[in-house]
């Protein structure tokens, strides 16, 4: 059976609504994104940190692997070392990401080496890869504005990069309008937004 890992790559930047504490809101968004990942069946959840972050570690469920990384490619290498055959990396600021979109990324790896969920406004919400990650996956991270184009240009063959449906991240206050009150989940973020 294929061993699948999904890592939430914690970040320090997130859209903060007026009047909210930036650190409290960052942790709420991160926790909601992590809950999406931790709730998936047949995957191992991971929290990836680029710097010491005890508050972020405290939101994880018991037994969650916590790793340090310097970026997307090193993180995929670490997940391979942990035993993953396939892995996805999810941006920290996608609290209402439908789990179905992550499932579609893994299904897309049947024909591609990498599968991406593009972000509105540029960059990626998530990237999944068969491991070990291809050598041409370099110099791109989830915040690279033209990541889909760069990945396709670098790919060793046509069709190596598969794209699933896009989604949104909360990078600017205007992005908060993308949150759908009708979607389940994102409870911590919802509370801080006043029950929107």
C-alpha positions as CSV (number, residue, x, y, z in Angstrom):
1,X,0.0,0.0,0.0
2,X,1.2,3.5,-0.9
3,X,2.4,5.5,2.1
4,X,1.1,9.1,1.9
5,X,2.1,12.0,4.0
6,X,0.5,15.5,4.0
7,X,2.5,18.3,5.6
8,X,1.2,21.8,6.5
9,X,4.0,24.2,5.9
10,X,3.6,26.8,8.7
11,X,4.3,30.4,7.8
12,X,4.4,33.7,9.6
13,X,2.3,35.8,7.3
14,X,-1.5,35.7,7.1
15,X,-4.2,38.2,6.3
16,X,-5.4,39.7,9.6
17,X,-8.8,41.4,9.8
18,X,-9.1,44.8,11.4
19,X,-9.2,44.6,15.1
20,X,-7.8,41.0,15.4
21,X,-4.6,40.1,17.0
22,X,-2.2,39.0,14.2
23,X,-0.6,36.2,16.2
24,X,-3.9,34.8,17.4
25,X,-5.4,34.9,13.9
26,X,-2.3,33.3,12.4
27,X,-2.6,30.4,14.8
28,X,-6.3,30.1,14.2
29,X,-5.9,29.8,10.5
30,X,-3.0,27.4,10.8
31,X,-4.9,25.2,13.2
32,X,-7.9,25.1,10.8
33,X,-5.6,24.2,7.9
34,X,-3.9,21.5,10.0
35,X,-7.3,20.1,11.1
36,X,-8.2,19.6,7.4
37,X,-5.0,17.5,6.9
38,X,-5.2,15.7,10.2
39,X,-8.8,14.6,9.4
40,X,-7.9,12.9,6.2
41,X,-8.0,9.1,6.1
42,X,-5.0,7.0,5.0
43,X,-2.5,9.8,5.3
44,X,0.1,10.7,7.9
45,X,-0.2,14.4,9.0
46,X,2.9,16.4,9.5
47,X,3.5,20.0,10.7
48,X,6.6,21.6,9.0
49,X,8.2,24.6,10.6
50,X,10.8,26.9,9.1
51,X,11.7,28.4,12.5
52,X,11.0,27.5,16.2
53,X,7.3,27.9,16.8
54,X,6.1,26.4,20.1
55,X,2.6,27.9,19.6
56,X,2.2,26.1,16.3
57,X,3.4,22.8,17.7
58,X,0.8,23.1,20.5
59,X,-2.1,22.9,18.0
60,X,-1.2,19.4,16.7
61,X,-2.8,16.2,17.6
62,X,-0.8,13.7,19.7
63,X,1.6,11.7,17.6
64,X,1.9,14.2,14.8
65,X,5.3,14.4,13.2
66,X,6.9,17.8,13.5
67,X,9.8,18.6,11.2
68,X,12.1,21.5,10.5
69,X,12.6,22.6,6.9
70,X,14.0,25.4,4.8
71,X,11.5,25.1,2.0
72,X,9.4,22.9,-0.3
73,X,12.0,20.7,-1.9
74,X,13.9,19.9,1.4
75,X,10.5,19.2,3.0
76,X,9.6,16.6,0.3
77,X,13.0,15.0,0.8
78,X,12.4,14.8,4.6
79,X,9.0,13.2,4.0
80,X,10.6,10.7,1.8
81,X,13.1,9.9,4.5
82,X,10.2,9.4,6.9
83,X,8.9,6.7,4.6
84,X,6.5,8.5,2.3
85,X,6.0,7.2,-1.3
86,X,3.8,10.2,-2.1
87,X,3.5,13.5,-0.2
88,X,1.6,16.7,-0.4
89,X,2.6,20.1,1.1
90,X,-0.2,22.5,2.0
91,X,0.1,26.2,2.6
92,X,-0.7,27.3,6.2
93,X,-3.3,29.9,5.1
94,X,-6.0,27.7,3.5
95,X,-8.3,27.1,6.5
96,X,-11.4,26.1,4.4
97,X,-9.6,23.9,1.9
98,X,-11.9,21.1,0.9
99,X,-10.3,17.7,1.7
100,X,-11.5,16.5,-1.7
101,X,-9.0,18.7,-3.4
102,X,-6.1,17.0,-1.7
103,X,-7.6,13.6,-2.7
104,X,-7.7,14.8,-6.3
105,X,-4.0,15.8,-6.1
106,X,-3.0,12.3,-5.0
107,X,-5.2,10.7,-7.8
108,X,-3.5,12.9,-10.3
109,X,-0.1,11.4,-9.4
110,X,-1.2,8.2,-11.2
111,X,-0.2,9.9,-14.4
112,X,2.0,12.8,-13.3
113,X,5.1,13.2,-11.2
114,X,3.7,16.3,-9.5
115,X,0.2,17.6,-9.0
116,X,-0.7,21.2,-8.0
117,X,-3.6,23.2,-6.6
118,X,-3.0,26.7,-7.9
119,X,-3.8,29.7,-5.7
120,X,-6.0,32.6,-6.7
121,X,-3.6,35.5,-7.2
122,X,-0.6,33.3,-7.9
123,X,1.4,30.7,-6.2
124,X,0.1,27.3,-5.0
125,X,-2.2,26.2,-2.2
126,X,-0.8,22.7,-2.3
127,X,1.7,20.5,-4.2
128,X,1.8,16.7,-4.3
129,X,4.6,14.6,-5.6
130,X,5.7,11.0,-6.1
131,X,8.8,10.5,-4.0
132,X,11.7,10.8,-4.3
133,X,10.7,14.2,-5.8
134,X,11.9,14.7,-9.3
135,X,15.3,16.5,-9.7
136,X,13.7,19.3,-11.7
137,X,11.6,20.4,-8.8
138,X,13.9,23.2,-7.7
139,X,13.7,26.9,-6.9
140,X,9.9,26.9,-6.6
141,X,7.9,27.2,-3.4
142,X,4.2,27.7,-2.6
143,X,4.7,31.5,-2.7
144,X,6.4,31.6,-6.1
145,X,3.9,33.7,-8.1
146,X,4.4,31.9,-11.4
147,X,5.0,28.4,-9.9
148,X,2.7,26.5,-12.3
149,X,4.5,27.9,-15.3
150,X,8.0,27.4,-13.8
151,X,7.2,23.8,-13.0
152,X,5.9,23.0,-16.4
153,X,8.9,24.6,-18.0
154,X,11.3,22.6,-15.8
155,X,9.5,19.3,-16.2
156,X,11.3,16.5,-17.9
157,X,8.3,15.5,-20.0
158,X,4.9,16.9,-21.1
159,X,2.2,15.8,-18.6
160,X,4.6,15.5,-15.7
161,X,2.8,18.3,-13.9
162,X,-0.9,17.8,-13.4
163,X,-3.1,20.6,-12.2
164,X,-6.2,20.2,-10.1
165,X,-8.9,22.7,-9.3
166,X,-7.6,25.9,-7.8
167,X,-8.4,27.4,-4.4
168,X,-7.6,30.5,-2.3
169,X,-5.2,31.5,0.4
170,X,-5.6,34.2,3.0
171,X,-2.7,36.5,2.1
172,X,-4.4,39.9,2.1
173,X,-7.4,41.2,4.0
174,X,-9.3,41.2,0.7
175,X,-8.8,37.4,0.5
176,X,-11.0,37.0,3.6
177,X,-14.0,37.5,1.4
178,X,-13.3,34.2,-0.3
179,X,-14.2,32.3,2.8
180,X,-17.5,30.5,2.3
181,X,-19.7,30.4,5.5
182,X,-21.5,27.4,4.0
183,X,-18.4,25.2,4.1
184,X,-17.9,23.0,7.1
185,X,-14.8,23.5,9.2
186,X,-12.5,26.5,9.7
187,X,-14.1,26.9,13.1
188,X,-11.2,28.8,14.8
189,X,-11.0,31.3,11.9
190,X,-14.7,31.7,11.9
191,X,-14.8,32.5,15.6
192,X,-12.2,35.3,15.3
193,X,-14.1,36.7,12.3
194,X,-17.1,37.1,14.6
195,X,-19.0,34.0,13.4
196,X,-19.1,35.0,9.8
